[in-house]
Amino acid sequence: MGLIVNGERIEDALIKQEAERLRPEYERVFNDQSAEEREAQLLDWSKENVLERILINQEVRRNGPEIPKEEIDSALTKLKEQYADPEKIYEDFDGKDDAKIKERIELQMRVQRKLEEVCKDLPEPSKTAIREYYDRNKEQFIYGEQARVAHIVKYVNWQTDEETAYNAIREAQDELKNGALFEVVVDKHTDCADGGGDLGNVARGQMVEEFEDVVFNLGVGEVSNIFRTRFGFHIAKVYARKPATVAGLEEVKARIIDTLKGQIREEAVNEFIDGLKSKATIEEA
């Protein structure tokens, strides 16, 4: 399973270490495959990852940008500040002293600078590409059903027990039944800090299930009975409803541009790595 890349031997242990790093997410995504298929593909991908990392490291050692000593020293100082136990850094970086850790830091910084050079003058996503991505992926931009909601809430917590909270909200309910306006009762009784108990537009999936089960079964202008959630007792009123809709292109354009820029960067890096592979001598060990 090992490799020899431009004369540099890559031990099996390094590939196995990469496989263990990838394993949790890999097994989650590909759990429909047999164990044998998963393991074989995981090892192939791990070998490919290690190969690409080694090729980049070799390239920056030959042709990478130089990093000023002061930047490396500063990076090490900041890194050490993140450790409560100063000795733990040597264990994490598999280094016996600061000099070894600085070598690792310098290499990482040179790789980062090299990839920044590779991606320096990439084109911006075109209007056509943005529109095509939007048209192909509209399911990503669906806004769920929404309701404009206000509520009266009496919390159940260490300060207020179940019975006290319920009796308090029953008073609010009695006033509503006697004709008092919801907007008057909410200001008088709710524990909610928001003005008038107003929660604004609430989308499905935003609130706890017990709350949504009530709210999304109310009509516009309708007031609920008392109901319980994990937070306490509520009475809710719905002021408006909006069906699920697809966001317009302008609303999600910035998200699409970020996604396309990421794809363009990934393609540039892959092309750079493919160029290194084409010139490399790679042997199975």
Backbone torsions as a table, in degrees:
resi	resn	phi	psi	omega
1	MET	NA	-17.3	-178.7
2	GLY	-71.2	172.6	-178.1
3	LEU	-137.4	155.3	166.8
4	ILE	-120.8	117.5	-173.6
5	VAL	-117.1	110.4	-177.5
6	ASN	51.3	41.1	177.7
7	GLY	85.7	-7.6	179.9
8	GLU	-95.8	123.5	-177.0
9	ARG	-82.2	130.5	177.1
10	ILE	-107.5	112.4	-175.1
11	GLU	-71.8	152.3	176.9
12	ASP	-55.5	-35.8	-176.3
13	ALA	-59.8	-35.0	-179.8
14	LEU	-68.4	-38.7	178.3
15	ILE	-68.6	-41.1	178.0
16	LYS	-64.6	-37.5	177.4
17	GLN	-62.9	-41.5	177.3
18	GLU	-65.1	-38.5	178.6
19	ALA	-61.8	-40.5	179.5
20	GLU	-68.9	-32.0	177.1
21	ARG	-66.4	-40.0	-177.4
22	LEU	-81.9	-21.7	-166.8
23	ARG	-54.3	-50.2	-174.7
24	PRO	-57.4	-48.1	-179.3
25	GLU	-70.8	-37.5	-178.7
26	TYR	-62.9	-46.3	-178.0
27	GLU	-68.7	-29.0	177.1
28	ARG	-67.8	-43.0	-175.6
29	VAL	-77.0	-35.3	-174.2
30	PHE	-111.6	38.4	-177.3
31	ASN	-73.4	-5.2	177.8
32	ASP	-85.0	-9.3	178.5
33	GLN	-85.6	160.0	173.9
34	SER	-69.3	159.8	-178.8
35	ALA	-59.9	-39.1	-179.4
36	GLU	-65.8	-44.1	178.8
37	GLU	-63.4	-44.1	-180.0
38	ARG	-60.1	-45.6	-176.1
39	GLU	-65.5	-42.3	-179.8
40	ALA	-63.4	-43.9	-179.0
41	GLN	-70.6	-37.3	177.8
42	LEU	-60.7	-43.3	179.4
43	LEU	-66.9	-38.3	176.5
44	ASP	-61.3	-46.6	-179.5
45	TRP	-66.0	-38.4	-179.8
46	SER	-64.9	-41.4	177.7
47	LYS	-62.0	-42.0	179.8
48	GLU	-64.4	-42.6	178.3
49	ASN	-60.4	-46.2	-179.4
50	VAL	-64.7	-42.5	178.0
51	LEU	-57.3	-48.5	-178.3
52	GLU	-63.5	-40.7	179.6
53	ARG	-63.2	-41.5	-179.9
54	ILE	-65.7	-42.1	179.2
55	LEU	-61.2	-42.7	179.0
56	ILE	-65.0	-44.0	179.4
57	ASN	-60.3	-42.9	178.4
58	GLN	-62.3	-42.2	-178.7
59	GLU	-63.4	-44.2	-176.9
60	VAL	-72.6	-27.6	175.2
61	ARG	-66.5	-34.0	178.6
62	ARG	-81.1	-47.5	-167.8
63	ASN	-129.3	11.1	-175.7
64	GLY	-76.4	160.3	178.6
65	PRO	-66.4	146.0	177.5
66	GLU	-76.9	144.6	178.3
67	ILE	-111.6	122.8	178.8
68	PRO	-56.9	141.9	-178.9
69	LYS	-55.7	-36.9	-177.5
70	GLU	-63.2	-36.4	179.5
71	GLU	-67.4	-38.7	179.5
72	ILE	-67.1	-44.8	178.5
73	ASP	-60.6	-42.2	-179.9
74	SER	-64.6	-41.2	179.6
75	ALA	-63.8	-40.4	178.7
76	LEU	-65.4	-41.3	178.8
77	THR	-60.6	-45.7	179.5
78	LYS	-64.6	-38.0	179.3
79	LEU	-63.9	-44.2	-179.5
80	LYS	-63.4	-32.4	-179.7
81	GLU	-64.5	-19.9	-179.6
82	GLN	-81.9	-8.7	-176.5
83	TYR	-104.2	124.2	173.7
84	ALA	-71.0	-37.4	176.8
85	ASP	-103.5	108.8	-176.1
86	PRO	-58.4	-28.7	-178.0
87	GLU	-74.5	-21.0	-175.9
88	LYS	-64.6	-28.5	-178.6
89	ILE	-62.1	-35.4	-178.6
90	TYR	-71.1	-33.1	176.4
91	GLU	-69.0	-45.4	-177.6
92	ASP	-64.9	-36.1	-176.3
93	PHE	-98.0	6.2	177.2
94	ASP	50.6	43.6	-179.5
95	GLY	-127.5	144.9	-176.5
96	LYS	-86.2	-21.1	-177.4
97	ASP	-153.4	176.9	-178.3
98	ASP	-61.0	-32.4	-177.6
99	ALA	-62.1	-42.2	179.5
100	LYS	-66.1	-40.8	179.5
101	ILE	-66.1	-38.5	178.1
102	LYS	-62.5	-36.4	176.8
103	GLU	-60.7	-43.2	179.4
104	ARG	-65.1	-43.1	-179.6
105	ILE	-63.4	-45.0	-179.1
106	GLU	-61.0	-43.2	180.0
107	LEU	-62.7	-44.7	179.1
108	GLN	-61.0	-41.5	-180.0
109	MET	-67.4	-38.0	179.6
110	ARG	-67.7	-38.8	176.6
111	VAL	-62.6	-46.1	-179.6
112	GLN	-59.8	-44.8	-179.6
113	ARG	-65.5	-37.9	-179.6
114	LYS	-64.9	-43.7	179.6
115	LEU	-67.6	-32.4	174.1
116	GLU	-63.5	-38.9	176.6
117	GLU	-62.8	-43.7	-179.5
118	VAL	-59.7	-35.6	-175.0
119	CYS	-100.1	12.9	-169.9
120	LYS	-65.6	-45.7	-171.7
121	ASP	-116.0	40.9	-178.4
122	LEU	-75.3	148.9	-179.4
123	PRO	-71.8	153.9	173.5
124	GLU	-75.7	151.1	176.1
125	PRO	-59.5	136.8	-179.1
126	SER	-78.2	161.2	176.5
127	LYS	-59.5	-37.5	179.3
128	THR	-64.2	-43.4	-179.7
129	ALA	-64.5	-39.0	179.0
130	ILE	-63.7	-46.4	179.6
131	ARG	-63.5	-43.5	-179.1
132	GLU	-63.6	-39.7	178.8
133	TYR	-64.7	-43.2	178.5
134	TYR	-60.6	-46.6	-177.7
135	ASP	-65.4	-34.3	-178.3
136	ARG	-79.6	-20.7	-170.1
137	ASN	-127.5	34.0	-176.5
138	LYS	-60.1	-26.8	179.4
139	GLU	-62.8	-21.4	177.2
140	GLN	-73.4	-18.0	-170.9
141	PHE	-114.0	24.3	177.9
142	ILE	-82.4	125.5	171.8
143	TYR	-90.9	128.3	-178.9
144	GLY	-66.1	169.7	176.5
145	GLU	-55.1	140.4	-178.3
146	GLN	-125.9	153.0	174.1
147	ALA	-137.9	136.0	174.2
148	ARG	-85.7	117.0	-166.6
149	VAL	-129.9	143.2	165.5
150	ALA	-127.5	154.1	179.6
151	HIS	-146.4	153.9	167.6
152	ILE	-99.0	128.5	-179.2
153	VAL	-132.7	139.5	170.4
154	LYS	-121.8	111.4	-174.7
155	TYR	-73.4	145.0	170.4
156	VAL	-106.8	116.5	-177.1
157	ASN	-156.2	-164.0	-176.8
158	TRP	-65.1	-20.0	179.5
159	GLN	-90.0	-30.3	-173.4
160	THR	-131.1	122.0	-179.8
161	ASP	-83.0	173.9	-175.3
162	GLU	-56.8	-48.6	-175.6
163	GLU	-64.8	-43.6	-178.9
164	THR	-63.5	-43.5	-179.9
165	ALA	-63.9	-43.3	-178.7
166	TYR	-65.6	-43.0	179.3
167	ASN	-62.0	-36.5	-179.9
168	ALA	-67.2	-41.5	-178.3
169	ILE	-76.5	-24.9	173.9
170	ARG	-63.0	-35.3	176.6
171	GLU	-61.7	-43.4	179.1
172	ALA	-63.3	-42.9	179.7
173	GLN	-63.1	-40.2	178.6
174	ASP	-61.3	-40.9	178.4
175	GLU	-63.3	-41.3	178.0
176	LEU	-62.5	-42.4	-179.8
177	LYS	-65.4	-26.3	179.1
178	ASN	-88.0	8.2	172.7
179	GLY	101.6	1.4	178.8
180	ALA	-68.2	145.9	177.7
181	LEU	-69.1	139.7	178.7
182	PHE	-55.4	-42.5	-176.0
183	GLU	-64.3	-27.1	176.7
184	VAL	-79.6	-43.6	-177.7
185	VAL	-66.7	-39.0	-177.5
186	VAL	-63.0	-43.6	179.2
187	ASP	-62.7	-32.2	-176.5
188	LYS	-78.4	-34.7	-168.5
189	HIS	-115.3	-24.3	-168.9
190	THR	-71.6	148.2	172.0
191	ASP	-88.5	-5.8	-177.9
192	CYS	-71.6	131.4	-176.4
193	ALA	-74.6	-21.4	-179.3
194	ASP	-67.8	144.6	-179.5
195	GLY	-58.9	125.9	178.2
196	GLY	65.3	18.6	-178.1
197	GLY	63.2	18.7	-172.3
198	ASP	-74.2	121.7	177.3
199	LEU	-99.5	-1.0	-178.7
200	GLY	69.4	-154.6	178.9
201	ASN	-81.0	117.8	-179.1
202	VAL	-104.4	125.0	179.1
203	ALA	-96.8	150.5	175.2
204	ARG	-56.7	136.4	-178.5
205	GLY	92.5	-7.5	-177.0
206	GLN	-89.9	-34.3	-177.0
207	MET	-107.3	171.6	178.3
208	VAL	-65.6	152.5	-172.6
209	GLU	-58.3	-40.9	-177.6
210	GLU	-61.9	-34.8	179.0
211	PHE	-71.3	-46.2	-178.0
212	GLU	-66.2	-34.8	179.4
213	ASP	-58.2	-32.5	178.5
214	VAL	-84.0	-52.5	-171.7
215	VAL	-60.6	-42.3	-175.4
216	PHE	-83.5	8.6	170.7
217	ASN	-115.1	11.3	175.7
218	LEU	-99.0	147.0	172.6
219	GLY	-84.5	167.0	178.3
220	VAL	-62.5	129.9	-179.4
221	GLY	86.1	-5.1	-176.3
222	GLU	-86.0	144.3	178.1
223	VAL	-111.0	136.0	-176.9
224	SER	-80.1	167.2	164.3
225	ASN	-76.3	176.4	175.4
226	ILE	-66.3	135.5	174.2
227	PHE	-140.5	159.2	-174.2
228	ARG	-108.9	137.3	166.3
229	THR	-123.6	-178.3	179.3
230	ARG	-65.2	-14.9	-178.2
231	PHE	-91.7	-27.5	-177.3
232	GLY	156.3	-150.7	-178.0
233	PHE	-105.4	142.6	-176.0
234	HIS	-133.3	154.0	160.5
235	ILE	-130.0	126.2	-174.8
236	ALA	-117.4	151.6	173.7
237	LYS	-129.2	135.2	178.7
238	VAL	-102.5	127.5	-178.8
239	TYR	-100.2	-26.2	-179.1
240	ALA	-160.6	157.5	177.7
241	ARG	-131.0	143.4	174.3
242	LYS	-128.8	130.5	177.3
243	PRO	-71.6	165.3	174.8
244	ALA	-60.0	135.4	-177.6
245	THR	-138.0	159.0	173.8
246	VAL	-92.1	127.5	178.7
247	ALA	-62.1	144.7	176.5
248	GLY	-69.9	159.7	-177.5
249	LEU	-55.8	-44.0	-177.4
250	GLU	-62.6	-32.2	-179.5
251	GLU	-67.2	-32.3	-173.8
252	VAL	-113.9	8.4	-175.5
253	LYS	-58.6	-41.9	-178.4
254	ALA	-62.8	-40.2	177.9
255	ARG	-62.3	-42.8	-178.6
256	ILE	-65.4	-42.4	179.8
257	ILE	-60.3	-43.7	178.4
258	ASP	-60.5	-42.4	179.8
259	THR	-63.6	-46.0	-178.5
260	LEU	-67.3	-36.9	176.3
261	LYS	-61.5	-40.9	177.6
262	GLY	-61.7	-40.7	178.0
263	GLN	-65.2	-41.1	179.1
264	ILE	-63.7	-41.9	178.2
265	ARG	-64.1	-43.2	-179.6
266	GLU	-61.8	-41.8	178.9
267	GLU	-63.5	-39.4	-179.9
268	ALA	-65.9	-42.3	179.1
269	VAL	-66.1	-42.1	179.0
270	ASN	-62.5	-39.3	178.1
271	GLU	-64.6	-40.1	177.3
272	PHE	-61.8	-45.9	-179.5
273	ILE	-66.7	-40.2	177.6
274	ASP	-60.1	-35.9	177.1
275	GLY	-65.0	-39.4	177.1
276	LEU	-65.5	-40.3	179.5
277	LYS	-62.8	-40.9	-175.7
278	SER	-64.1	-25.1	-178.0
279	LYS	-98.9	-8.2	-172.4
280	ALA	-86.6	155.9	169.8
281	THR	-103.2	112.9	-174.4
282	ILE	-122.8	124.0	-179.2
283	GLU	-127.9	146.9	171.4
284	GLU	-75.4	133.3	-178.2
285	ALA	-91.0	NA	NA
